[in-house]
Structures are given as C-alpha cells and as structure tokens.
C-alpha cells in the first residue's frame, strides 16, 4: 500500500508544500503592503471623499453655460480640490 501512496514521499511532499506556501504569500503581499493613509483612515475613494463640495461644484456647472461656468464656479472647484487634498488625494 505504501507503493501506491508513494507520491506522498518526503521529497515530493516538501516540494509541494513549499510551492503551496509560496503562492499564498504572493497573494497576501499586496494586502500586507497596503498602508493606511493617516489623512484618510477610513479608506474613502476619491468619488466618495467630499460629497458636499462635489455636489456644490457639480450644481454650479449645471447652472451656468459652459463659457461662464469656468469663471463662475472657480471658488467651488478650489474648495473641492482643497477638500480632496485634505484627504491626501493628489489633484
């Protein structure tokens, strides 16, 4: 019966164990390398970080024609950019 189960010998089992143990380490490496941003400890995505300033900025762009929106909404755009930077996003 040992000859039938011979595929489990110490040389082949150690190589299969080592190959198995290396693949989970590779899979875990990105999550282990992921650090928490102290400015954004909740891990908010850019789309969800500043809903108040984003909605005001968007409403402004919808309110004015394209030619005027750039000038009329400049302060709201700057406020939204400042909010995004406060979370550590590069804008």
Biopython code that builds the backbone (N, CA, C, O; Angstrom):
import numpy as np
from Bio.PDB.StructureBuilder import StructureBuilder

atoms = [
    (1, "UNK", "N", (0.816, -1.185, 0.000)),
    (1, "UNK", "CA", (0.000, 0.000, 0.000)),
    (1, "UNK", "C", (0.865, 1.257, 0.000)),
    (1, "UNK", "O", (0.447, 2.296, -0.512)),
    (2, "UNK", "N", (2.030, 1.175, 0.553)),
    (2, "UNK", "CA", (2.943, 2.303, 0.564)),
    (2, "UNK", "C", (3.381, 2.654, -0.846)),
    (2, "UNK", "O", (3.545, 3.830, -1.171)),
    (3, "UNK", "N", (3.573, 1.635, -1.695)),
    (3, "UNK", "CA", (3.981, 1.908, -3.069)),
    (3, "UNK", "C", (2.879, 2.642, -3.837)),
    (3, "UNK", "O", (3.182, 3.447, -4.717)),
    (4, "UNK", "N", (1.625, 2.383, -3.527)),
    (4, "UNK", "CA", (0.516, 3.067, -4.184)),
    (4, "UNK", "C", (0.470, 4.525, -3.742)),
    (4, "UNK", "O", (0.201, 5.410, -4.555)),
    (5, "UNK", "N", (0.723, 4.776, -2.488)),
    (5, "UNK", "CA", (0.720, 6.128, -1.964)),
    (5, "UNK", "C", (2.114, 6.745, -1.997)),
    (5, "UNK", "O", (2.365, 7.720, -1.289)),
    (6, "UNK", "N", (3.004, 6.214, -2.783)),
    (6, "UNK", "CA", (4.370, 6.669, -2.858)),
    (6, "UNK", "C", (4.501, 8.105, -3.328)),
    (6, "UNK", "O", (5.549, 8.720, -3.130)),
    (7, "UNK", "N", (3.471, 8.653, -3.942)),
    (7, "UNK", "CA", (3.552, 10.033, -4.400)),
    (7, "UNK", "C", (3.660, 10.995, -3.230)),
    (7, "UNK", "O", (4.018, 12.159, -3.414)),
    (8, "UNK", "N", (3.356, 10.525, -2.039)),
    (8, "UNK", "CA", (3.429, 11.364, -0.847)),
    (8, "UNK", "C", (4.745, 11.239, -0.134)),
    (8, "UNK", "O", (4.810, 11.514, 1.065)),
    (9, "UNK", "N", (5.805, 10.834, -0.816)),
    (9, "UNK", "CA", (7.099, 10.694, -0.155)),
    (9, "UNK", "C", (7.590, 12.052, 0.327)),
    (9, "UNK", "O", (7.079, 13.093, -0.086)),
    (10, "UNK", "N", (8.568, 12.026, 1.187)),
    (10, "UNK", "CA", (9.036, 13.256, 1.822)),
    (10, "UNK", "C", (9.592, 14.244, 0.812)),
    (10, "UNK", "O", (9.408, 15.447, 0.998)),
    (11, "UNK", "N", (10.258, 13.806, -0.240)),
    (11, "UNK", "CA", (10.832, 14.742, -1.210)),
    (11, "UNK", "C", (9.737, 15.446, -2.005)),
    (11, "UNK", "O", (9.810, 16.656, -2.217)),
    (12, "UNK", "N", (8.713, 14.698, -2.451)),
    (12, "UNK", "CA", (7.671, 15.343, -3.228)),
    (12, "UNK", "C", (6.729, 16.143, -2.337)),
    (12, "UNK", "O", (6.221, 17.179, -2.766)),
    (13, "UNK", "N", (6.484, 15.693, -1.115)),
    (13, "UNK", "CA", (5.581, 16.452, -0.255)),
    (13, "UNK", "C", (6.214, 17.753, 0.186)),
    (13, "UNK", "O", (5.512, 18.753, 0.337)),
    (14, "UNK", "N", (7.528, 17.771, 0.398)),
    (14, "UNK", "CA", (8.162, 19.019, 0.802)),
    (14, "UNK", "C", (8.163, 20.015, -0.339)),
    (14, "UNK", "O", (8.013, 21.216, -0.111)),
    (15, "UNK", "N", (8.333, 19.535, -1.573)),
    (15, "UNK", "CA", (8.303, 20.465, -2.701)),
    (15, "UNK", "C", (6.887, 20.979, -2.932)),
    (15, "UNK", "O", (6.703, 22.147, -3.272)),
    (16, "UNK", "N", (5.888, 20.123, -2.751)),
    (16, "UNK", "CA", (4.525, 20.583, -2.949)),
    (16, "UNK", "C", (4.109, 21.528, -1.829)),
    (16, "UNK", "O", (3.347, 22.467, -2.061)),
    (17, "UNK", "N", (4.600, 21.289, -0.626)),
    (17, "UNK", "CA", (4.279, 22.188, 0.483)),
    (17, "UNK", "C", (4.947, 23.531, 0.261)),
    (17, "UNK", "O", (4.340, 24.577, 0.491)),
    (18, "UNK", "N", (6.201, 23.506, -0.187)),
    (18, "UNK", "CA", (6.890, 24.768, -0.416)),
    (18, "UNK", "C", (6.241, 25.549, -1.547)),
    (18, "UNK", "O", (6.163, 26.776, -1.480)),
    (19, "UNK", "N", (5.772, 24.864, -2.587)),
    (19, "UNK", "CA", (5.115, 25.576, -3.672)),
    (19, "UNK", "C", (3.766, 26.116, -3.216)),
    (19, "UNK", "O", (3.355, 27.198, -3.636)),
    (20, "UNK", "N", (3.089, 25.382, -2.376)),
    (20, "UNK", "CA", (1.809, 25.864, -1.857)),
    (20, "UNK", "C", (2.014, 27.031, -0.907)),
    (20, "UNK", "O", (1.233, 27.982, -0.922)),
    (21, "UNK", "N", (3.036, 26.975, -0.092)),
    (21, "UNK", "CA", (3.238, 28.045, 0.877)),
    (21, "UNK", "C", (3.714, 29.320, 0.211)),
    (21, "UNK", "O", (3.481, 30.410, 0.735)),
    (22, "UNK", "N", (4.383, 29.211, -0.945)),
    (22, "UNK", "CA", (4.859, 30.422, -1.601)),
    (22, "UNK", "C", (3.731, 31.151, -2.317)),
    (22, "UNK", "O", (3.745, 32.381, -2.370)),
    (23, "UNK", "N", (2.764, 30.442, -2.864)),
    (23, "UNK", "CA", (1.699, 31.107, -3.587)),
    (23, "UNK", "C", (0.784, 31.931, -2.675)),
    (23, "UNK", "O", (0.399, 33.027, -3.082)),
    (24, "UNK", "N", (0.406, 31.479, -1.465)),
    (24, "UNK", "CA", (-0.386, 32.363, -0.611)),
    (24, "UNK", "C", (0.390, 33.603, -0.182)),
    (24, "UNK", "O", (-0.197, 34.673, -0.021)),
    (25, "UNK", "N", (1.703, 33.472, 0.005)),
    (25, "UNK", "CA", (2.490, 34.645, 0.372)),
    (25, "UNK", "C", (2.445, 35.683, -0.735)),
    (25, "UNK", "O", (2.365, 36.881, -0.463)),
    (26, "UNK", "N", (2.494, 35.239, -1.963)),
    (26, "UNK", "CA", (2.428, 36.152, -3.090)),
    (26, "UNK", "C", (1.055, 36.809, -3.131)),
    (26, "UNK", "O", (0.943, 38.005, -3.399)),
    (27, "UNK", "N", (0.028, 36.042, -2.869)),
    (27, "UNK", "CA", (-1.325, 36.585, -2.892)),
    (27, "UNK", "C", (-1.546, 37.572, -1.753)),
    (27, "UNK", "O", (-2.313, 38.523, -1.905)),
    (28, "UNK", "N", (-0.894, 37.366, -0.629)),
    (28, "UNK", "CA", (-1.080, 38.246, 0.506)),
    (28, "UNK", "C", (-0.177, 39.464, 0.464)),
    (28, "UNK", "O", (-0.407, 40.420, 1.205)),
    (29, "UNK", "N", (0.824, 39.460, -0.364)),
    (29, "UNK", "CA", (1.787, 40.552, -0.397)),
    (29, "UNK", "C", (1.142, 41.909, -0.674)),
    (29, "UNK", "O", (1.473, 42.862, 0.031)),
    (30, "UNK", "N", (0.235, 42.066, -1.660)),
    (30, "UNK", "CA", (-0.355, 43.381, -1.884)),
    (30, "UNK", "C", (-1.168, 43.880, -0.690)),
    (30, "UNK", "O", (-1.118, 45.066, -0.366)),
    (31, "UNK", "N", (-1.903, 43.008, -0.042)),
    (31, "UNK", "CA", (-2.703, 43.452, 1.095)),
    (31, "UNK", "C", (-1.821, 43.764, 2.294)),
    (31, "UNK", "O", (-2.137, 44.658, 3.079)),
    (32, "UNK", "N", (-0.721, 43.037, 2.444)),
    (32, "UNK", "CA", (0.193, 43.314, 3.543)),
    (32, "UNK", "C", (0.924, 44.618, 3.315)),
    (32, "UNK", "O", (1.270, 45.307, 4.275)),
    (33, "UNK", "N", (1.167, 44.974, 2.053)),
    (33, "UNK", "CA", (1.870, 46.204, 1.736)),
    (33, "UNK", "C", (0.949, 47.422, 1.809)),
    (33, "UNK", "O", (1.429, 48.555, 1.835)),
    (34, "UNK", "N", (-0.341, 47.208, 1.843)),
    (34, "UNK", "CA", (-1.301, 48.304, 1.876)),
    (34, "UNK", "C", (-1.230, 49.005, 3.228)),
    (34, "UNK", "O", (-1.476, 48.406, 4.275)),
    (35, "UNK", "N", (-0.889, 50.278, 3.177)),
    (35, "UNK", "CA", (-0.786, 51.061, 4.405)),
    (35, "UNK", "C", (-2.002, 51.967, 4.529)),
    (35, "UNK", "O", (-2.624, 52.329, 3.531)),
    (36, "UNK", "N", (-2.330, 52.322, 5.744)),
    (36, "UNK", "CA", (-3.459, 53.204, 5.994)),
    (36, "UNK", "C", (-2.967, 54.645, 5.902)),
    (36, "UNK", "O", (-1.989, 55.023, 6.547)),
    (37, "UNK", "N", (-3.651, 55.428, 5.102)),
    (37, "UNK", "CA", (-3.325, 56.845, 4.963)),
    (37, "UNK", "C", (-3.817, 57.562, 6.220)),
    (37, "UNK", "O", (-5.010, 57.500, 6.518)),
    (38, "UNK", "N", (-2.948, 58.237, 6.965)),
    (38, "UNK", "CA", (-3.396, 58.914, 8.182)),
    (38, "UNK", "C", (-4.388, 60.042, 7.906)),
    (38, "UNK", "O", (-5.166, 60.409, 8.787)),
    (39, "UNK", "N", (-4.369, 60.592, 6.700)),
    (39, "UNK", "CA", (-5.329, 61.636, 6.336)),
    (39, "UNK", "C", (-6.681, 61.050, 5.947)),
    (39, "UNK", "O", (-7.698, 61.744, 5.954)),
    (40, "UNK", "N", (-6.677, 59.767, 5.610)),
    (40, "UNK", "CA", (-7.896, 59.097, 5.164)),
    (40, "UNK", "C", (-7.971, 57.709, 5.799)),
    (40, "UNK", "O", (-7.902, 56.707, 5.088)),
    (41, "UNK", "N", (-8.109, 57.631, 7.122)),
    (41, "UNK", "CA", (-8.085, 56.318, 7.779)),
    (41, "UNK", "C", (-9.258, 55.415, 7.398)),
    (41, "UNK", "O", (-9.159, 54.196, 7.537)),
    (42, "UNK", "N", (-10.350, 55.980, 6.925)),
    (42, "UNK", "CA", (-11.500, 55.166, 6.523)),
    (42, "UNK", "C", (-11.303, 54.553, 5.147)),
    (42, "UNK", "O", (-12.065, 53.673, 4.747)),
    (43, "UNK", "N", (-10.290, 55.005, 4.419)),
    (43, "UNK", "CA", (-10.019, 54.472, 3.093)),
    (43, "UNK", "C", (-11.038, 54.889, 2.048)),
    (43, "UNK", "O", (-11.356, 54.116, 1.145)),
    (44, "UNK", "N", (-11.552, 56.110, 2.166)),
    (44, "UNK", "CA", (-12.533, 56.587, 1.199)),
    (44, "UNK", "C", (-11.918, 56.672, -0.192)),
    (44, "UNK", "O", (-10.747, 57.019, -0.344)),
    (45, "UNK", "N", (-12.706, 56.356, -1.189)),
    (45, "UNK", "CA", (-12.284, 56.504, -2.574)),
    (45, "UNK", "C", (-12.521, 57.956, -2.976)),
    (45, "UNK", "O", (-13.338, 58.641, -2.361)),
    (46, "UNK", "N", (-11.812, 58.433, -4.006)),
    (46, "UNK", "CA", (-11.980, 59.832, -4.417)),
    (46, "UNK", "C", (-13.427, 60.220, -4.731)),
    (46, "UNK", "O", (-13.833, 61.359, -4.499)),
    (47, "UNK", "N", (-14.192, 59.277, -5.254)),
    (47, "UNK", "CA", (-15.578, 59.591, -5.611)),
    (47, "UNK", "C", (-16.460, 59.853, -4.389)),
    (47, "UNK", "O", (-17.516, 60.474, -4.510)),
    (48, "UNK", "N", (-16.035, 59.387, -3.217)),
    (48, "UNK", "CA", (-16.873, 59.477, -2.026)),
    (48, "UNK", "C", (-16.296, 60.384, -0.944)),
    (48, "UNK", "O", (-16.898, 60.523, 0.121)),
    (49, "UNK", "N", (-15.153, 60.996, -1.191)),
    (49, "UNK", "CA", (-14.437, 61.703, -0.132)),
    (49, "UNK", "C", (-15.081, 63.022, 0.275)),
    (49, "UNK", "O", (-15.175, 63.294, 1.472)),
    (50, "UNK", "N", (-15.521, 63.838, -0.642)),
    (50, "UNK", "CA", (-16.022, 65.181, -0.332)),
    (50, "UNK", "C", (-17.375, 65.416, -0.989)),
    (50, "UNK", "O", (-17.464, 66.201, -1.933)),
    (51, "UNK", "N", (-18.416, 64.765, -0.521)),
    (51, "UNK", "CA", (-19.704, 64.879, -1.207)),
    (51, "UNK", "C", (-20.308, 66.290, -1.172)),
    (51, "UNK", "O", (-20.997, 66.686, -2.112)),
    (52, "UNK", "N", (-20.058, 67.044, -0.107)),
    (52, "UNK", "CA", (-20.649, 68.384, -0.002)),
    (52, "UNK", "C", (-20.074, 69.315, -1.052)),
    (52, "UNK", "O", (-20.816, 69.961, -1.791)),
    (53, "UNK", "N", (-18.744, 69.386, -1.118)),
    (53, "UNK", "CA", (-18.124, 70.290, -2.090)),
    (53, "UNK", "C", (-18.307, 69.782, -3.518)),
    (53, "UNK", "O", (-18.390, 70.573, -4.458)),
    (54, "UNK", "N", (-18.369, 68.485, -3.675)),
    (54, "UNK", "CA", (-18.560, 67.919, -5.010)),
    (54, "UNK", "C", (-19.938, 68.277, -5.555)),
    (54, "UNK", "O", (-20.066, 68.670, -6.715)),
    (55, "UNK", "N", (-20.959, 68.146, -4.732)),
    (55, "UNK", "CA", (-22.319, 68.441, -5.213)),
    (55, "UNK", "C", (-22.495, 69.933, -5.500)),
    (55, "UNK", "O", (-23.169, 70.302, -6.462)),
    (56, "UNK", "N", (-21.898, 70.788, -4.675)),
    (56, "UNK", "CA", (-21.987, 72.233, -4.935)),
    (56, "UNK", "C", (-21.274, 72.589, -6.236)),
    (56, "UNK", "O", (-21.779, 73.383, -7.030)),
    (57, "UNK", "N", (-20.103, 72.001, -6.451)),
    (57, "UNK", "CA", (-19.345, 72.233, -7.685)),
    (57, "UNK", "C", (-20.139, 71.752, -8.891)),
    (57, "UNK", "O", (-20.249, 72.472, -9.884)),
    (58, "UNK", "N", (-20.687, 70.560, -8.820)),
    (58, "UNK", "CA", (-21.446, 69.994, -9.937)),
    (58, "UNK", "C", (-22.699, 70.809, -10.234)),
    (58, "UNK", "O", (-23.022, 71.051, -11.397)),
    (59, "UNK", "N", (-23.405, 71.233, -9.190)),
    (59, "UNK", "CA", (-24.606, 72.055, -9.377)),
    (59, "UNK", "C", (-24.266, 73.372, -10.062)),
    (59, "UNK", "O", (-25.024, 73.859, -10.902)),
    (60, "UNK", "N", (-23.131, 73.940, -9.701)),
    (60, "UNK", "CA", (-22.703, 75.189, -10.314)),
    (60, "UNK", "C", (-22.455, 74.999, -11.805)),
    (60, "UNK", "O", (-22.866, 75.830, -12.615)),
    (61, "UNK", "N", (-21.787, 73.915, -12.169)),
    (61, "UNK", "CA", (-21.515, 73.670, -13.585)),
    (61, "UNK", "C", (-22.792, 73.392, -14.368)),
    (61, "UNK", "O", (-22.849, 73.664, -15.567)),
    (62, "UNK", "N", (-23.797, 72.864, -13.721)),
    (62, "UNK", "CA", (-25.068, 72.631, -14.402)),
    (62, "UNK", "C", (-25.898, 73.912, -14.506)),
    (62, "UNK", "O", (-26.736, 74.043, -15.398)),
    (63, "UNK", "N", (-25.665, 74.836, -13.609)),
    (63, "UNK", "CA", (-26.435, 76.071, -13.539)),
    (63, "UNK", "C", (-26.022, 77.077, -14.616)),
    (63, "UNK", "O", (-26.860, 77.812, -15.139)),
    (64, "UNK", "N", (-24.729, 77.105, -14.942)),
    (64, "UNK", "CA", (-24.214, 78.102, -15.878)),
    (64, "UNK", "C", (-23.832, 77.465, -17.210)),
    (64, "UNK", "O", (-23.492, 76.283, -17.271)),
    (65, "UNK", "N", (-23.894, 78.268, -18.283)),
    (65, "UNK", "CA", (-23.415, 77.765, -19.569)),
    (65, "UNK", "C", (-21.904, 77.483, -19.501)),
    (65, "UNK", "O", (-21.206, 78.030, -18.647)),
    (66, "UNK", "N", (-21.420, 76.646, -20.383)),
    (66, "UNK", "CA", (-20.018, 76.217, -20.350)),
    (66, "UNK", "C", (-19.052, 77.399, -20.382)),
    (66, "UNK", "O", (-18.020, 77.372, -19.710)),
    (67, "UNK", "N", (-19.373, 78.433, -21.153)),
    (67, "UNK", "CA", (-18.485, 79.587, -21.271)),
    (67, "UNK", "C", (-18.335, 80.330, -19.938)),
    (67, "UNK", "O", (-17.264, 80.859, -19.640)),
    (68, "UNK", "N", (-19.387, 80.371, -19.151)),
    (68, "UNK", "CA", (-19.378, 81.106, -17.885)),
    (68, "UNK", "C", (-19.011, 80.226, -16.692)),
    (68, "UNK", "O", (-18.534, 80.733, -15.676)),
    (69, "UNK", "N", (-19.223, 78.947, -16.800)),
    (69, "UNK", "CA", (-19.053, 78.043, -15.655)),
    (69, "UNK", "C", (-17.635, 78.060, -15.108)),
    (69, "UNK", "O", (-17.445, 77.985, -13.894)),
    (70, "UNK", "N", (-16.647, 78.155, -15.969)),
    (70, "UNK", "CA", (-15.256, 78.142, -15.509)),
    (70, "UNK", "C", (-14.996, 79.286, -14.542)),
    (70, "UNK", "O", (-14.367, 79.098, -13.501)),
    (71, "UNK", "N", (-15.483, 80.477, -14.891)),
    (71, "UNK", "CA", (-15.268, 81.641, -14.016)),
    (71, "UNK", "C", (-16.222, 81.638, -12.819)),
    (71, "UNK", "O", (-15.817, 81.942, -11.697)),
    (72, "UNK", "N", (-17.473, 81.298, -13.061)),
    (72, "UNK", "CA", (-18.484, 81.352, -12.003)),
    (72, "UNK", "C", (-18.253, 80.296, -10.913)),
    (72, "UNK", "O", (-18.591, 80.519, -9.750)),
    (73, "UNK", "N", (-17.689, 79.173, -11.283)),
    (73, "UNK", "CA", (-17.551, 78.057, -10.346)),
    (73, "UNK", "C", (-16.126, 77.884, -9.822)),
    (73, "UNK", "O", (-15.824, 76.893, -9.156)),
    (74, "UNK", "N", (-15.263, 78.831, -10.116)),
    (74, "UNK", "CA", (-13.846, 78.698, -9.767)),
    (74, "UNK", "C", (-13.637, 78.481, -8.272)),
    (74, "UNK", "O", (-12.850, 77.620, -7.878)),
    (75, "UNK", "N", (-14.321, 79.241, -7.450)),
    (75, "UNK", "CA", (-14.152, 79.102, -5.990)),
    (75, "UNK", "C", (-14.639, 77.743, -5.495)),
    (75, "UNK", "O", (-14.031, 77.157, -4.600)),
    (76, "UNK", "N", (-15.724, 77.242, -6.064)),
    (76, "UNK", "CA", (-16.236, 75.934, -5.661)),
    (76, "UNK", "C", (-15.289, 74.810, -6.088)),
    (76, "UNK", "O", (-15.124, 73.819, -5.376)),
    (77, "UNK", "N", (-14.673, 74.977, -7.253)),
    (77, "UNK", "CA", (-13.696, 73.988, -7.714)),
    (77, "UNK", "C", (-12.498, 73.988, -6.774)),
    (77, "UNK", "O", (-12.006, 72.927, -6.389)),
    (78, "UNK", "N", (-12.030, 75.176, -6.405)),
    (78, "UNK", "CA", (-10.888, 75.281, -5.497)),
    (78, "UNK", "C", (-11.218, 74.700, -4.120)),
    (78, "UNK", "O", (-10.376, 74.047, -3.502)),
    (79, "UNK", "N", (-12.428, 74.934, -3.646)),
    (79, "UNK", "CA", (-12.840, 74.377, -2.350)),
    (79, "UNK", "C", (-12.875, 72.855, -2.402)),
    (79, "UNK", "O", (-12.471, 72.189, -1.449)),
    (80, "UNK", "N", (-13.353, 72.307, -3.507)),
    (80, "UNK", "CA", (-13.402, 70.849, -3.656)),
    (80, "UNK", "C", (-11.988, 70.274, -3.746)),
    (80, "UNK", "O", (-11.709, 69.226, -3.162)),
    (81, "UNK", "N", (-11.114, 70.935, -4.456)),
    (81, "UNK", "CA", (-9.729, 70.482, -4.543)),
    (81, "UNK", "C", (-9.060, 70.515, -3.170)),
    (81, "UNK", "O", (-8.317, 69.596, -2.825)),
    (82, "UNK", "N", (-9.312, 71.555, -2.390)),
    (82, "UNK", "CA", (-8.737, 71.646, -1.042)),
    (82, "UNK", "C", (-9.261, 70.513, -0.162)),
    (82, "UNK", "O", (-8.509, 69.936, 0.622)),
    (83, "UNK", "N", (-10.530, 70.199, -0.288)),
    (83, "UNK", "CA", (-11.106, 69.100, 0.482)),
    (83, "UNK", "C", (-10.456, 67.780, 0.091)),
    (83, "UNK", "O", (-10.109, 66.979, 0.958)),
    (84, "UNK", "N", (-10.291, 67.548, -1.196)),
    (84, "UNK", "CA", (-9.671, 66.315, -1.669)),
    (84, "UNK", "C", (-8.235, 66.202, -1.177)),
    (84, "UNK", "O", (-7.797, 65.124, -0.775)),
    (85, "UNK", "N", (-7.507, 67.299, -1.208)),
    (85, "UNK", "CA", (-6.115, 67.294, -0.717)),
    (85, "UNK", "C", (-6.061, 67.028, 0.778)),
    (85, "UNK", "O", (-5.103, 66.433, 1.270)),
    (86, "UNK", "N", (-7.078, 67.462, 1.499)),
    (86, "UNK", "CA", (-7.083, 67.230, 2.955)),
    (86, "UNK", "C", (-7.201, 65.737, 3.285)),
    (86, "UNK", "O", (-6.843, 65.308, 4.382)),
    (87, "UNK", "N", (-7.700, 64.965, 2.341)),
    (87, "UNK", "CA", (-7.767, 63.510, 2.491)),
    (87, "UNK", "C", (-6.527, 62.810, 1.922)),
    (87, "UNK", "O", (-6.414, 61.586, 1.982)),
    (88, "UNK", "N", (-5.608, 63.595, 1.375)),
    (88, "UNK", "CA", (-4.382, 63.046, 0.835)),
    (88, "UNK", "C", (-4.415, 62.698, -0.634)),
    (88, "UNK", "O", (-3.478, 62.081, -1.141)),
    (89, "UNK", "N", (-5.474, 63.078, -1.335)),
    (89, "UNK", "CA", (-5.552, 62.822, -2.766)),
    (89, "UNK", "C", (-4.751, 63.886, -3.492)),
    (89, "UNK", "O", (-4.719, 65.050, -3.092)),
    (90, "UNK", "N", (-4.100, 63.457, -4.577)),
    (90, "UNK", "CA", (-3.298, 64.369, -5.389)),
    (90, "UNK", "C", (-4.149, 64.866, -6.536)),
    (90, "UNK", "O", (-4.424, 64.129, -7.483)),
    (91, "UNK", "N", (-4.566, 66.122, -6.450)),
    (91, "UNK", "CA", (-5.377, 66.723, -7.507)),
    (91, "UNK", "C", (-4.712, 67.980, -8.005)),
    (91, "UNK", "O", (-5.236, 68.642, -8.901)),
]
sb = StructureBuilder()
sb.init_structure("model")
sb.init_model(0)
sb.init_chain("A")
sb.init_seg("    ")
for serial, (resi, resn, name, xyz) in enumerate(atoms, 1):
    if name == "N":
        sb.init_residue(resn, " ", resi, " ")
    sb.init_atom(name, np.array(xyz, "f"), 0.0, 1.0, " ", f" {name:<3s}", serial, name[0])
structure = sb.get_structure()
